[in-house]
């Protein structure tokens, strides 16, 4: 996964799937493309690239509660 692109890892969604990911704490959203598998840590559903995490304001915290929906 490239840290500079707006991408994400998901365990089962197809590669190329576009997702709108919204940080529940601040309401910021970003559109990402699934290009990897993971995360492999119990309780986590998505793993965002650093660029995507910066867009929704979650880099400092490292993790955040988000909601996501498939778009396009």
VEXBA-629812 format. One record per residue: residue number from 1; x, y, z of N, C-alpha, C in turn. Coordinates in nm, 2 decimals. Last residue first. Layout:
% VEXBA-629812
+-----+--------+--------+--------+--------+--------+--------+--------+--------+--------+
|   n |    n.x |    n.y |    n.z |   ca.x |   ca.y |   ca.z |    c.x |    c.y |    c.z |
+-----+--------+--------+--------+--------+--------+--------+--------+--------+--------+
| NUM |      X |      Y |      Z |      X |      Y |      Z |      X |      Y |      Z |
...
+-----+--------+--------+--------+--------+--------+--------+--------+--------+--------+
//
This chain:
% VEXBA-629812
+-----+--------+--------+--------+--------+--------+--------+--------+--------+--------+
|   n |    n.x |    n.y |    n.z |   ca.x |   ca.y |   ca.z |    c.x |    c.y |    c.z |
+-----+--------+--------+--------+--------+--------+--------+--------+--------+--------+
|  72 |  -1.96 |   0.46 |  -0.63 |  -1.92 |   0.45 |  -0.77 |  -1.91 |   0.31 |  -0.81 |
|  71 |  -1.88 |   0.34 |  -0.30 |  -1.93 |   0.44 |  -0.39 |  -1.88 |   0.41 |  -0.53 |
|  70 |  -1.96 |   0.18 |   0.01 |  -1.91 |   0.17 |  -0.13 |  -1.97 |   0.27 |  -0.22 |
|  69 |  -1.88 |   0.34 |   0.31 |  -1.98 |   0.30 |   0.22 |  -1.91 |   0.28 |   0.08 |
|  68 |  -1.80 |   0.35 |   0.66 |  -1.76 |   0.35 |   0.52 |  -1.88 |   0.30 |   0.44 |
|  67 |  -1.70 |   0.52 |   0.96 |  -1.80 |   0.44 |   0.88 |  -1.76 |   0.45 |   0.74 |
|  66 |  -1.47 |   0.48 |   1.23 |  -1.51 |   0.53 |   1.10 |  -1.63 |   0.46 |   1.05 |
|  65 |  -1.27 |   0.55 |   1.50 |  -1.39 |   0.49 |   1.46 |  -1.44 |   0.56 |   1.33 |
|  64 |  -0.91 |   0.52 |   1.45 |  -1.03 |   0.60 |   1.47 |  -1.16 |   0.51 |   1.44 |
|  63 |  -0.56 |   0.53 |   1.52 |  -0.68 |   0.46 |   1.49 |  -0.80 |   0.55 |   1.51 |
|  62 |  -0.37 |   0.74 |   1.54 |  -0.34 |   0.61 |   1.49 |  -0.45 |   0.52 |   1.45 |
|  61 |  -0.38 |   1.00 |   1.62 |  -0.44 |   0.90 |   1.71 |  -0.40 |   0.76 |   1.67 |
|  60 |  -0.25 |   1.14 |   1.41 |  -0.20 |   1.15 |   1.55 |  -0.25 |   1.04 |   1.64 |
|  59 |  -0.42 |   1.07 |   1.19 |  -0.28 |   1.03 |   1.19 |  -0.23 |   1.03 |   1.34 |
|  58 |  -0.68 |   1.15 |   1.14 |  -0.66 |   1.05 |   1.24 |  -0.52 |   1.00 |   1.25 |
|  57 |  -0.81 |   1.33 |   0.94 |  -0.76 |   1.38 |   1.08 |  -0.74 |   1.27 |   1.18 |
|  56 |  -0.86 |   1.27 |   0.69 |  -0.97 |   1.26 |   0.78 |  -0.93 |   1.29 |   0.93 |
|  55 |  -0.61 |   1.30 |   0.56 |  -0.73 |   1.37 |   0.51 |  -0.85 |   1.37 |   0.61 |
|  54 |  -0.45 |   1.12 |   0.70 |  -0.43 |   1.26 |   0.71 |  -0.55 |   1.34 |   0.67 |
|  53 |  -0.55 |   0.88 |   0.59 |  -0.56 |   0.90 |   0.73 |  -0.54 |   1.05 |   0.76 |
|  52 |  -0.46 |   0.91 |   0.33 |  -0.60 |   0.90 |   0.36 |  -0.63 |   0.93 |   0.50 |
|  51 |  -0.18 |   0.90 |   0.37 |  -0.24 |   1.02 |   0.30 |  -0.39 |   1.02 |   0.33 |
|  50 |  -0.14 |   0.65 |   0.48 |  -0.11 |   0.77 |   0.56 |  -0.18 |   0.89 |   0.50 |
|  49 |  -0.41 |   0.43 |   0.40 |  -0.28 |   0.48 |   0.38 |  -0.26 |   0.61 |   0.46 |
|  48 |  -0.60 |   0.23 |   0.64 |  -0.59 |   0.34 |   0.55 |  -0.44 |   0.38 |   0.52 |
|  47 |  -0.76 |  -0.06 |   0.68 |  -0.63 |   0.00 |   0.71 |  -0.61 |   0.11 |   0.60 |
|  46 |  -1.07 |  -0.17 |   0.83 |  -0.99 |  -0.10 |   0.73 |  -0.86 |  -0.06 |   0.77 |
|  45 |  -1.13 |  -0.32 |   1.06 |  -1.20 |  -0.35 |   0.93 |  -1.12 |  -0.29 |   0.82 |
|  44 |  -1.04 |  -0.47 |   1.37 |  -1.02 |  -0.36 |   1.27 |  -1.07 |  -0.41 |   1.13 |
|  43 |  -1.08 |  -0.69 |   1.53 |  -1.16 |  -0.57 |   1.56 |  -1.14 |  -0.46 |   1.46 |
|  42 |  -0.75 |  -0.81 |   1.51 |  -0.88 |  -0.83 |   1.56 |  -0.95 |  -0.70 |   1.59 |
|  41 |  -0.56 |  -0.74 |   1.23 |  -0.57 |  -0.72 |   1.38 |  -0.72 |  -0.73 |   1.41 |
|  40 |  -0.51 |  -0.73 |   0.96 |  -0.51 |  -0.86 |   1.03 |  -0.50 |  -0.85 |   1.18 |
|  39 |  -0.69 |  -0.52 |   0.74 |  -0.59 |  -0.55 |   0.84 |  -0.61 |  -0.68 |   0.90 |
|  38 |  -0.62 |  -0.69 |   0.43 |  -0.59 |  -0.66 |   0.57 |  -0.70 |  -0.57 |   0.62 |
|  37 |  -0.50 |  -0.63 |   0.10 |  -0.57 |  -0.71 |   0.19 |  -0.53 |  -0.68 |   0.34 |
|  36 |  -0.53 |  -0.35 |  -0.13 |  -0.45 |  -0.45 |  -0.05 |  -0.55 |  -0.53 |   0.04 |
|  35 |  -0.68 |  -0.15 |  -0.24 |  -0.57 |  -0.21 |  -0.32 |  -0.48 |  -0.31 |  -0.25 |
|  34 |  -0.96 |   0.04 |  -0.27 |  -0.90 |  -0.08 |  -0.20 |  -0.80 |  -0.14 |  -0.30 |
|  33 |  -0.94 |   0.39 |  -0.26 |  -0.95 |   0.27 |  -0.34 |  -0.89 |   0.15 |  -0.27 |
|  32 |  -1.14 |   0.65 |  -0.10 |  -1.02 |   0.57 |  -0.11 |  -1.05 |   0.45 |  -0.21 |
|  31 |  -1.24 |   0.97 |  -0.01 |  -1.26 |   0.86 |  -0.10 |  -1.13 |   0.78 |  -0.12 |
|  30 |  -1.31 |   1.09 |   0.31 |  -1.22 |   1.08 |   0.20 |  -1.26 |   0.96 |   0.12 |
|  29 |  -1.44 |   1.33 |   0.56 |  -1.45 |   1.21 |   0.47 |  -1.34 |   1.21 |   0.37 |
|  28 |  -1.51 |   1.43 |   0.89 |  -1.43 |   1.45 |   0.77 |  -1.43 |   1.31 |   0.69 |
|  27 |  -1.63 |   1.41 |   1.14 |  -1.72 |   1.42 |   1.02 |  -1.64 |   1.43 |   0.89 |
|  26 |  -1.50 |   1.36 |   1.38 |  -1.49 |   1.50 |   1.32 |  -1.58 |   1.52 |   1.20 |
|  25 |  -1.57 |   1.10 |   1.46 |  -1.54 |   1.20 |   1.56 |  -1.55 |   1.34 |   1.50 |
|  24 |  -1.59 |   0.93 |   1.24 |  -1.71 |   0.96 |   1.32 |  -1.69 |   1.08 |   1.42 |
|  23 |  -1.46 |   0.98 |   0.93 |  -1.42 |   0.98 |   1.07 |  -1.54 |   1.02 |   1.15 |
|  22 |  -1.56 |   0.79 |   0.65 |  -1.59 |   0.91 |   0.73 |  -1.54 |   0.89 |   0.88 |
|  21 |  -1.49 |   0.69 |   0.33 |  -1.46 |   0.67 |   0.47 |  -1.48 |   0.80 |   0.54 |
|  20 |  -1.61 |   0.55 |   0.05 |  -1.62 |   0.68 |   0.12 |  -1.60 |   0.65 |   0.27 |
|  19 |  -1.43 |   0.35 |  -0.18 |  -1.51 |   0.36 |  -0.05 |  -1.50 |   0.51 |  -0.01 |
|  18 |  -1.41 |   0.14 |  -0.46 |  -1.40 |   0.28 |  -0.40 |  -1.49 |   0.29 |  -0.28 |
|  17 |  -1.23 |  -0.14 |  -0.56 |  -1.35 |  -0.09 |  -0.50 |  -1.32 |   0.05 |  -0.44 |
|  16 |  -0.98 |  -0.23 |  -0.63 |  -1.04 |  -0.13 |  -0.71 |  -1.17 |  -0.07 |  -0.66 |
|  15 |  -1.04 |  -0.56 |  -0.51 |  -0.94 |  -0.46 |  -0.55 |  -1.01 |  -0.36 |  -0.65 |
|  14 |  -1.33 |  -0.63 |  -0.32 |  -1.25 |  -0.64 |  -0.44 |  -1.16 |  -0.53 |  -0.46 |
|  13 |  -1.33 |  -0.70 |   0.03 |  -1.38 |  -0.62 |  -0.08 |  -1.28 |  -0.63 |  -0.20 |
|  12 |  -1.20 |  -0.84 |   0.24 |  -1.28 |  -0.91 |   0.14 |  -1.33 |  -0.83 |   0.02 |
|  11 |  -1.03 |  -0.68 |   0.40 |  -1.02 |  -0.83 |   0.40 |  -1.09 |  -0.89 |   0.28 |
|  10 |  -0.87 |  -0.39 |   0.28 |  -0.99 |  -0.45 |   0.34 |  -0.98 |  -0.60 |   0.31 |
|   9 |  -0.68 |  -0.10 |   0.28 |  -0.68 |  -0.24 |   0.28 |  -0.81 |  -0.29 |   0.34 |
|   8 |  -0.67 |   0.19 |   0.06 |  -0.70 |   0.12 |   0.18 |  -0.69 |  -0.03 |   0.16 |
|   7 |  -0.55 |   0.52 |  -0.05 |  -0.58 |   0.38 |  -0.07 |  -0.62 |   0.32 |   0.07 |
|   6 |  -0.44 |   0.77 |  -0.19 |  -0.56 |   0.75 |  -0.11 |  -0.61 |   0.61 |  -0.13 |
|   5 |  -0.08 |   0.77 |  -0.15 |  -0.20 |   0.77 |  -0.23 |  -0.32 |   0.74 |  -0.14 |
|   4 |   0.14 |   0.75 |   0.01 |   0.11 |   0.89 |  -0.05 |  -0.02 |   0.89 |  -0.13 |
|   3 |   0.18 |   0.49 |   0.08 |   0.15 |   0.59 |   0.19 |   0.10 |   0.72 |   0.13 |
|   2 |   0.06 |   0.21 |  -0.09 |   0.14 |   0.34 |  -0.10 |   0.09 |   0.44 |   0.00 |
|   1 |   0.09 |  -0.12 |   0.00 |   0.00 |   0.00 |   0.00 |   0.09 |   0.12 |   0.00 |
+-----+--------+--------+--------+--------+--------+--------+--------+--------+--------+
//
